[in-house]
C-alpha cells in the first residue's frame, strides 16, 4: 500500500499551501508532478533539498517526479524573493551547470523503476524554437497585465526605487514559468506543480494559463520556506552557501553544518531532510531530551543526509576525523596514526588542512599569520587576536594566550602536523612538507 503523499508531507511539516482538489487528485491515481530548479550554479545547495525531498516523497508515494532544470528561465532570472536583478548566464555555462545538477538529483531520485521513474527536462528544449512574436501572440494574450501586477513579488519590486525597479525581462518571468507548466501539462501529462511558497504566484499563473488557453485543469502545492530559529536564512553560514558538491562544501563541513544545528531547527530538519518514520523520529527526540548534550538528534540527521549526498565512505572518514579532533587525546592519537592512512582520511573527509614547508617552520611563523593569511580561519589579524585574548584558540589542544606566539618545529606532532582549533568545533590541520 503506497503512502498518502499529502499526509506524509503534512506530518513532516512540508505543506504551506495547496490548491483545492490537490489531495483528492494524488489519492485517486498516479500523478505526474514537477518542480523547477535554478541552474545558476554548477551545484545545488541545501536550500534546494526541500524541493528534492518533496520529489523523493512524491515518488515513494507512487507518483512520477519530474525535475525541470531551467536552461531557458536561467537566462532570464526569477524575481521572486529577490531585491535586484541577477546576472544572466551564457548557454555554455548553463549546460555545464545542468549536467552537474543532474548527477546530484540522481542520488535522490530513481530514474529506472518503471512507470513512475523520475525524469529530468530542460525548458530550453521547447523555448529555443519559439520566437518573441509567437510567444506574445500565443501565450501573452491569455494573461492580463492586471493579473501579473497583482503578484506580491512584482508589487515589491515596482514600488521600490525606480532606478532599480524591475526590467521587462524579469516582469515576463511568470509568463515563461507559466508556459513551462502549460507545456508539460499539454505534452507530458503533468497535472501538478510544486515549489517553495515564494513560487506560489508563478504556479498559479501556470494553472491559469492552462485554464484560459485550453480549458484544462491543473493543481499546485507550495512548501514552506525554511528559516533558522534565529530568523537567518537556512543553508547560509559565515563562509557562504552549503553546497551538495564536495568541491564547494567538503563532506566534513557539510556534516558539521547539520551537527551544529539548534535543537528547535533539528526537530524540523530531521522530518524534512530524512526518510525516517514518524515513530523513529519521536523515539530519537525522546532520547535527545534525556541528554541534549549528546546531540543524538543532530548526529542522526547529519549522518543520514551526509550518506545520501556524499556516500558512506565519506561519512566514515568524517566521523573518524571529527572524533579524533574533538578528543582530549587528539595529539597522542595523531602521533600514533599511520601517516598514509591519516592522509587518506583527511582527503576523504575534506576537513580543512593547509601545508607549510619544514624550512619555514624551522624559522618560525607567527600564530596570527597561521590563523589568517595561511589558513583563512580568520579574515583579519584583529579578529584572530581578539579570539586569542578570549581564550578561543588552541594549538595542539593547548590554549594560545599570547598573540605574539611564534610557532616552530617544536610544536609539530611527530614533526609533521599541527592542530589549530577555533572555538569548540572549527579545526585546521597544518601539514609540514
C-alpha positions in Angstrom: 0.0 0.0 0.0 1.5 3.3 -1.1 1.7 6.1 1.5 -0.6 9.1 1.2 1.5 11.9 -0.3 -0.3 14.8 1.4 -0.5 13.2 4.8 3.2 12.3 4.5 4.1 16.0 3.8 1.8 17.3 6.5 3.3 15.4 9.4 6.8 16.3 8.0 5.7 20.0 8.2 6.2 20.4 4.4 2.9 21.9 3.3 2.4 25.6 3.3 -0.5 25.9 0.8 -2.2 23.8 -1.9 -5.0 24.3 -4.4 -8.4 22.8 -3.6 -8.6 19.3 -5.0 -4.9 18.5 -4.8 -5.2 15.8 -2.2 -8.1 14.2 -4.0 -6.1 14.1 -7.2 -3.0 12.4 -5.7 -5.2 9.9 -3.8 -7.0 8.9 -7.0 -4.3 8.0 -9.4 -0.6 8.1 -10.2 0.1 11.8 -10.9 2.9 13.4 -12.9 4.3 16.4 -10.9 7.2 18.7 -11.4 9.4 21.1 -9.6 11.8 23.7 -11.3 15.4 24.1 -10.3 17.5 27.2 -10.9 20.7 26.4 -12.9 22.7 29.5 -12.0 25.4 27.4 -10.2 27.0 24.1 -11.1 25.8 22.6 -7.8 22.5 22.5 -5.9 22.6 23.8 -2.3 21.0 22.6 0.8 18.3 25.2 0.2 17.2 23.0 -2.8 16.9 20.0 -0.6 13.4 20.8 0.5 12.2 20.5 -3.1 14.4 17.5 -3.8 12.9 15.7 -0.8 9.4 16.7 -1.9 10.1 15.0 -5.2 11.5 12.0 -3.4 8.4 11.6 -1.2 6.3 12.1 -4.3 8.0 9.2 -6.0 7.9 7.0 -2.9 4.1 7.6 -2.7 3.8 6.1 -6.2 3.8 9.2 -8.3 6.1 10.3 -11.2 8.5 13.1 -10.3 9.8 15.4 -12.9 12.7 17.8 -12.2 12.7 20.8 -14.6 16.0 22.5 -15.0 15.6 26.0 -16.3 18.0 26.2 -19.2 15.8 28.9 -20.7 14.5 30.6 -17.5 18.1 30.7 -16.2 18.8 33.2 -19.0 16.0 35.4 -17.6 16.0 35.4 -13.8 13.2 34.8 -11.4 12.4 38.0 -9.3 10.6 36.0 -6.6 12.1 36.9 -3.2 14.9 39.0 -4.7 15.5 42.7 -4.4 17.7 43.1 -7.5 18.1 41.6 -11.0 20.6 38.8 -11.2 23.3 38.2 -13.7 22.3 36.2 -16.8 24.4 33.2 -17.9 25.6 32.2 -21.4 24.4 28.9 -22.8 27.8 27.0 -22.4 27.8 27.8 -18.6 24.2 26.8 -18.3 24.7 23.5 -20.0 27.7 22.7 -17.6 25.5 23.6 -14.6 22.6 21.5 -15.8 24.9 18.4 -16.3 26.3 18.8 -12.7 22.9 19.2 -11.1 21.5 16.2 -12.9 24.2 14.0 -11.3 23.2 15.3 -7.9 19.5 14.7 -8.4 20.3 11.1 -9.4 21.5 10.5 -5.8 17.9 11.1 -4.6 15.5 10.1 -7.3 15.1 6.7 -9.0 15.4 7.1 -12.8 14.8 3.4 -13.5 11.9 2.0 -11.6 9.2 1.5 -14.2 6.1 3.6 -14.7 7.0 6.2 -12.1 10.7 6.6 -12.9 11.9 10.1 -12.4 12.7 12.4 -15.4 14.7 15.5 -16.0 13.5 18.0 -18.5 15.1 21.3 -19.7 12.8 24.1 -20.7 15.4 25.4 -23.2 14.3 22.4 -25.3 10.9 23.9 -26.0 11.8 27.6 -25.7 14.6 27.6 -28.2 12.2 27.3 -31.1 9.7 29.9 -30.0 10.1 33.5 -31.4 9.2 36.5 -29.3 6.3 37.4 -31.6 5.0 33.8 -31.4 5.2 33.9 -27.6 3.3 37.2 -27.1 0.7 36.2 -29.6 0.1 32.6 -28.4 0.8 33.0 -24.7 0.9 36.6 -23.6 -2.7 37.4 -24.8 -4.1 34.9 -22.3 -2.7 36.6 -19.1 -3.5 40.2 -18.4 -1.1 42.8 -17.1 -3.5 43.4 -14.2 -3.2 39.7 -13.2 0.6 39.9 -13.4 0.8 43.1 -11.4 -1.1 41.6 -8.6 1.7 39.3 -7.7 3.5 40.2 -4.5 7.0 39.7 -5.9 6.1 42.2 -8.7 4.5 44.7 -6.4 7.5 44.9 -4.1 9.9 45.5 -6.9 7.8 48.0 -8.8 7.1 50.1 -5.6 10.8 50.4 -4.9 13.4 52.8 -6.2 12.7 53.5 -9.9 16.4 53.4 -10.6 16.3 49.7 -9.6 12.7 48.7 -10.3 12.0 45.6 -12.4 13.1 45.1 -16.0 10.6 43.8 -18.6 12.8 40.6 -18.7 12.0 39.8 -15.1 8.4 41.0 -15.3 7.8 38.4 -18.0 9.3 35.6 -15.9 6.0 34.4 -14.5 4.6 34.1 -18.1 7.6 32.0 -19.0 7.3 29.7 -16.0 3.5 29.6 -16.5 4.2 28.3 -20.1 6.5 25.6 -18.7 3.6 24.2 -16.7 1.3 24.5 -19.8 3.8 22.8 -22.0 4.4 19.9 -19.5 0.6 19.6 -19.0 0.0 19.5 -22.7 2.9 17.3 -23.8 3.9 15.3 -20.8 0.6 14.9 -18.9 1.8 16.8 -15.9 -1.1 17.8 -13.6 0.8 19.2 -10.5 3.5 21.8 -10.0 5.2 22.0 -6.6 7.7 24.5 -5.2 8.5 26.8 -2.3 5.9 29.3 -1.1 7.7 32.1 -2.9 6.8 30.3 -6.2 3.1 30.1 -5.5 2.2 33.1 -7.7 4.1 31.6 -10.6 2.4 28.2 -10.1 -1.0 29.9 -10.1 -0.1 31.7 -13.4 0.6 28.3 -14.9 -2.7 26.8 -13.8 -4.5 29.9 -15.1 -2.8 29.7 -18.5 -3.8 26.1 -18.8 -7.4 27.0 -18.0 -7.6 30.1 -20.3 -5.6 28.7 -23.2 -7.0 25.1 -23.4 -9.8 24.9 -20.8 -7.7 22.4 -18.9 -7.3 21.9 -15.1 -4.1 21.6 -13.1 -3.1 21.9 -9.5 -0.3 23.5 -7.3 1.3 22.8 -3.9 3.7 25.0 -2.0 6.2 24.0 0.7 7.2 26.5 3.5 10.4 28.4 3.1 12.8 27.1 5.8 14.3 29.6 8.2 16.5 29.0 11.2 15.2 29.6 14.7 17.2 32.9 14.9 15.5 34.1 11.7 18.5 33.8 9.5 18.3 32.1 6.1 18.6 28.3 6.0 21.6 27.0 4.1 23.7 30.1 4.8 26.8 30.2 7.0 29.5 32.8 7.7 31.5 31.2 4.9 28.6 31.3 2.5 26.2 28.7 1.0 26.3 25.0 1.9 26.5 23.1 -1.4 26.0 19.4 -2.3 29.2 19.4 -4.4 32.2 18.3 -2.3 34.4 20.6 -4.2 32.4 23.6 -3.0 31.5 22.3 0.5 33.6 19.4 1.9 31.9 16.4 3.4 33.4 17.5 6.7 31.9 21.0 6.6 28.6 19.5 5.3 28.4 17.2 8.2 29.3 19.9 10.7 26.5 22.2 9.3 23.9 19.7 10.4 25.7 18.6 13.6 25.7 22.2 14.8 22.0 23.0 14.1 20.0 24.3 17.1 17.6 21.8 18.8 14.5 23.6 17.6 15.8 23.6 14.0 16.8 20.0 14.1 13.3 18.9 15.0 12.2 20.4 11.7 15.2 19.3 9.7 15.0 15.6 10.6 11.4 15.5 9.4 12.1 17.3 6.2 15.5 16.0 5.1 15.4 12.3 6.1 13.2 9.4 5.3 12.9 8.3 8.9 9.4 7.4 10.0 7.4 9.3 12.5 7.9 6.7 15.1 11.7 6.7 14.6 11.9 10.5 14.9 9.7 10.6 18.0 11.9 7.9 19.6 15.1 9.9 18.8 13.5 13.1 20.1 12.7 11.4 23.4 16.3 10.1 23.7 17.6 13.5 22.9 15.6 15.2 25.6 17.1 12.9 28.2 20.6 14.1 27.4 20.7 17.1 25.0 24.4 17.4 25.3 24.9 14.1 23.4 23.2 15.8 20.4 21.6 12.5 19.4 19.1 14.2 17.1 21.7 16.3 15.3 24.1 13.3 14.8 21.3 11.1 13.4 20.3 13.9 11.0 23.9 14.7 10.0 24.8 11.0 9.3 21.6 10.4 7.3 21.9 13.3 4.9 25.7 13.1 4.6 25.5 9.4 3.5 22.8 10.3 0.9 24.8 13.2 -0.5 28.4 12.0 -0.2 28.3 8.3 0.4 29.2 6.0 3.4 33.0 6.1 2.8 33.0 9.9 3.1 30.8 9.8 6.2 33.1 7.2 7.9 36.1 9.5 7.2 34.2 12.5 8.6 33.2 10.6 11.8 36.7 9.4 12.4 38.2 12.9 11.9 35.5 14.5 14.0 36.0 12.1 16.8 39.8 12.4 16.5 40.0 16.2 16.5 37.5 16.6 19.4 39.2 14.0 21.6 41.3 15.3 24.5 43.9 12.9 23.4 44.0 14.2 19.8 47.7 14.9 19.8 48.6 11.4 21.0 46.1 9.8 18.5 47.5 11.8 15.6 51.0 10.8 16.6 50.1 7.1 16.7 48.3 7.1 13.3 49.8 5.5 10.2 50.8 8.5 8.1 49.4 7.1 4.8 46.0 6.2 6.4 45.8 9.5 8.2 46.4 11.5 4.9 43.7 9.4 3.1 41.2 10.0 5.9 41.9 13.8 5.8 41.4 13.8 2.0 38.2 11.7 2.1 36.6 13.9 4.8 37.7 17.2 3.1 38.4 18.7 6.5 40.3 22.0 6.4 44.1 21.5 6.0 47.0 23.6 4.9 50.7 22.9 4.1 53.8 24.7 5.4 57.4 23.9 4.5 59.8 22.4 7.0 62.2 25.4 6.4 59.5 28.0 7.1 58.5 26.2 10.3 62.1 25.9 11.5 62.4 29.7 11.1 59.1 30.2 12.9 55.7 31.5 11.9 53.5 33.8 13.9 50.4 32.2 15.3 48.2 35.1 14.0 49.7 34.6 10.5 48.8 30.9 10.6 45.2 31.8 11.6 44.8 34.4 8.9 47.0 34.6 5.8 47.8 30.8 5.8 44.6 29.0 6.9 42.0 31.8 6.3 40.3 30.7 9.6 40.0 34.5 10.2 39.7 37.3 7.7 41.8 39.8 9.7 44.6 39.9 12.3 42.3 41.8 14.6 39.7 39.1 14.7 42.3 36.4 15.3 43.9 38.4 18.2 40.5 39.1 19.7 39.7 35.4 19.7 43.1 34.6 21.3 42.5 37.1 24.1 39.1 35.5 24.6 40.7 32.0 25.1 39.1 30.8 21.9 42.2 29.4 20.1 44.0 26.2 20.8 47.2 24.8 19.3 47.6 21.0 19.7 44.8 21.2 22.3 46.6 23.8 24.4 45.1 27.3 24.7 47.0 30.0 22.9 47.3 33.0 25.3 49.9 35.2 23.5 49.0 36.7 20.2 52.7 37.2 19.5 53.5 33.4 19.9 55.9 32.0 17.3 55.0 28.5 16.1 58.1 26.4 15.1 59.2 22.8 14.6 59.0 22.1 18.3 55.2 22.4 18.0 54.8 19.8 15.3 53.4 16.4 16.2 56.0 13.8 15.1 57.5 16.8 13.2 54.6 16.5 10.7 51.3 18.0 12.0 50.0 21.0 14.0 46.3 21.0 15.0 44.7 24.5 15.1 41.3 24.9 16.8 38.9 27.9 16.8 36.1 27.6 19.4 34.7 24.1 20.0 34.2 22.7 16.6 36.4 24.5 14.0 39.7 22.7 13.2 42.5 23.1 10.7 45.3 20.6 10.3 48.7 22.1 9.4 50.9 19.6 7.4 54.6 20.1 7.4 56.1 19.3 4.0 
